[in-house]
Amino acid sequence: MSTNPTVLMFADTLRSPDLRHVVPLGIGDPFIYAEHMGRRVAFLPSIEVPRARELDGLEVVPYEDIGLDELVAGGMRYREARLELLSRACEKLGIEEAVTPGDFPLAAAEILRSRGVSLRTDETRFVNRRRVKTTGELEGVRRAQAAAHVAMKTMRDLIRRGGEVSSESLRTAALRETAGSQAFFDYMIVAHGAQGASVHNSGSGRVLPGESIVIDLGVRDWESGAWADMTRTFCFGPPTKELIDYQSICRVVLEQVTPMVRPGASCGEIYRRADDIIAEAGYATILTKKAGEVLETGFVHTLGHGVGLEIHEAPSLAPGGETLVAGDLITLEPGVYRKGFGGCRLEDLVLVTEGGCEVLTDFSYDL
């Protein structure tokens, strides 16, 4: 294949970040998209055509133009007709071979291959081209991050006020306060006490005096589908020395690794600096643990991940992580935990810019 092979996708944009990146509309039914001979073409149900025609540089072909009515009149079910339309779209464009994402539907691949179209997957190609965020995606990230700030402030203020507090009451208050925003919370971790040491425990029940509360917010913008991700840790009442120590270490990590974020920087090196800081403080880490050991205390996860049209995407702030490029959006989220006690995690959202980086999270680290 050439260095610029034909690209073919058959998916909906609510579940396919690869397709949402090039067709920035929320479309719930699978449709056909191709990049072929310098053209970008979408074959769509007629109800989606008016919105799609407003997008720059996209040719839009209604399904009716490639025989939808004929297929339905002939008794073909709509789901079967879509696969036949996919074959006709390839024939119309003259596509004989194409590259697809790794999640290209098997049924679609089978019908195309049976008709002589050669397909291969190249997951890396699709992942990498999403790393540089579009203007619309970044606008969506900022809207989502603003909603996360409001939710976090609401919960922090309730924790400070005292009285009876639970994971459920904190979530309810945050959702009520952000109900008018253009974002929705796909997950809202409010894990107190020992729950906080289980990194993805959503949290439940009444918060007891002296317990840590790890609040991790995954929020998505309605319009763009782009994500924001942030974490802060609070204490219900005066914090213990152990929690203060955890928080202090996390802050040192952020102070030292954030300036390392720039185009050309190694994610592996950034991770290793964080790992060294926490290990030097006497805590177990991924790089200091024994091979095969499952960590339940210390720095039990990597430093962060890419964020965009997926909550976890490339690059990875891990020992074998990629090289950063301008346009990457990453989290920096050091954490220290102890099983049976809880822990502290602080997570910032950071945009890699041409000259360095911009921290999008603007919220106090105070316990």
Secondary structure, 3 states (H helix, E strand, C coil): CCCCCCEEEEECCCCCHHHHHHCCCCCCCCEEEEEECCEEEEEECHHHHHHHCCCCCCEEEEHHHHCHHHHHHCCCCHHHHHHHHHHHHHHHHCCCEEEECCCCCHHHHHHHHHCCCEEEECHHHHHHHCCCCCHHHHHHHHHHHHHHHHHHHHHHHHHHHCCCCEHHHHHHHHHHHCCCCCEEEEEEEEEEHHHHHCCCCCCCCECCCCCEEEEEEEEEECCCCCEEEEEEEEECCCCCHHHHHHHHHHHHHHHHHHHHCCCCCEHHHHHHHHHHHHHHCCCCECCCCCCCCCCCCEECCCCEEECCCCCCEEEEECCCCCECCCCCEEEECCEEEECCCEEEECEEEEEEECCEEEECCCCCCCC
